[in-house]
Amino acid sequence: KFAPVKAWFDGFTVGKPSVYPLIIVGDAGVGKSTIATAYAEQQGFDPIISTAEKERHTDALKRLFGDSRMPTFFGQRRCLIIEDLKSFGKREWSQFDEPLKNKSFPLILITTNEAEIPWRVRKQGLIHRVDPPTEGDLFEYLNRERDELGMTRSDEHLRWIASASTTW
């Protein structure tokens, strides 16, 4: 399922990936940010996460891109993950031109709707869609959690919960 995401990160271990940025698309709650953060950390990157709650104006984006180019105090490379792109206008998207050209750090854009990202950015990126979990996935997860926590819920009850859930 996530081989393209791993392969994209692998591109940074040997230089620069051929497609940039990584764009993760999916419904709210399906694990987009968790996937991005987990793969960044697994590949040895220090994730910087920018959410809608943080400053998103052009100067803040310039600082964010500058920080992403610099390794941590311990020499670890950084990965920039930007969530909630709806508020970006033309001025904010213009700040992406230089990072998109240079590919100097892993950049991951997270959205529920890829149309929020300008076509000029989408056409050069890798779009990875994260589907909602299936009822079987949810049941399997709940079953594992039940066993690990020593809970006494029946399979029937877990199947009912899984059938009524749409996210993890």
N, C-alpha and C positions, 0 to 999 in steps of 0.2 A: 504493500500500500504506500509506503513512504520512501521507497527506493529513489524516486526522483529528488526528494528533499536531501537525502544523504549524498547522492551523487553531486548535487549542487554545492553542498558544503565541501565535498572532496575536491572540487575545482579550486578552492582557495588554498588547499595544501600543496598544490603543484603550480600555482600561479593565480590566474583569474578565470572564473567560469565563463563559458561562451555566452550564456544568457544571464541577464542581470536587470532588475532585482528578482528576488523570489517573492511571489505574490501568493499568499495563502487566503483562500476564499471559502467561506462556509457560514452556516447559520450560527447565531449566538449560542454559546454553550457547548459547541462540539469539540473544543479543545485546540483551536487554532494557535492561540498564544502559548499554550502548554507545549504543543509540538515544536513551535519555533524555538522556544527557550530550551527545551530538552535537547534538541539536535545541536543547537549552538554550544551548549555546555558539553555535550558528548564529544564534539569535535574540538574542544579546548578553547572555545571563545568565551569572552566575558560579555553577556548580553546587556545592552542598554535598552530599556524599554520606555518608549514615549507613548503615553495614553492621552486621551482627550482632556483629562484633568490638568495636564501640564501645559505650560505656555507653548503656543503653536505658531506664533508670528514669525516673520522672516528672520529676524535677529536670533531668535531662539533656535530655529532650524539650523542657521549657520553655526552656532555654538555646538549644537548636537552633532552635526556632521564633522566639525573639527575634533570634538572629543572622541568620535568613533574612529578617526584615523590614528589616534595616539594609543599606544599600548598602555596597559595598567602599570602601576608602580612596579609590579613583579614581572613585567614583560609580556603579559598575556594579551593577545590580539582581541579586539572587540567586535561585536556584531550588533548592529542597530536594528531594533524591531519597532516599527511604527504602527500603532493601532488607531482605529477610529478616524478615517480619512475624510469623512463627510465635510468637515469644516474647512478643508483646504481650498483656497481659490487659486487663481492664476499666479498671483504673487508668491504664494507659498510653493506651488509646484515648480516655479522657475528656479527655486533654490536647489532643486534636485538635478539640474542640468550637469553641473560639474561632477557630483558623485556618480551619476549614471555613466558619464563618459570615462571616468578614471577607474571605476570598480575597485577602489582602494580598501574597502572593507565590506563584509557581508551586510547587505541591506535587505530586510524582510518587511514587506507591507502586508498588513492584515486587515481584511475587510469582509463584510457580509455581502457586498455587491461590487463586483469588479468594475462596473460602470462608474464608480466613484473615482477611479484612477484614470487619468488621461490616456488616450489611445497611444500617444507617443511613448509613454512609459510601459504600458501593457504589451505593446508589440515586441519589445526587446526583452521582456522578462519571462520567467518560468511561472506559469500559473498552476498552482496545485490546489485542487478542490478537496475539501474535507467533508465527507458525507455524514449525516446524522447516524448515530449508532443504530444497528438493527435490533429487533426484539431479542434475537439470539445472542448478540453481543452483550446487551444489557443483562440478560439472564445469566450468562456466563460470569460477568463481572460481579453481579449480586451474589451468585453462588460462591465464588471465591472469597468475597468479603464475609459472607455468613460463616464459612468454614474457618477463616483466619480469626474472626472475632468470637467464635464459639456461640453464635446466635442460634435460636431454635425456630426460626421461620421455616415453614414447609416449602417444598418446591412449587406447589400450587400458588402460594402467596407471592413468592418471588416472580413467578410467571405473570401474575396479575400486575405487580409493580412494573415489570419490564414492558408489558403491553400498554400501560398507561403513560410511559415516559417517552420523551422525545429527545432528551439530551442526557449526558452523563450525570 
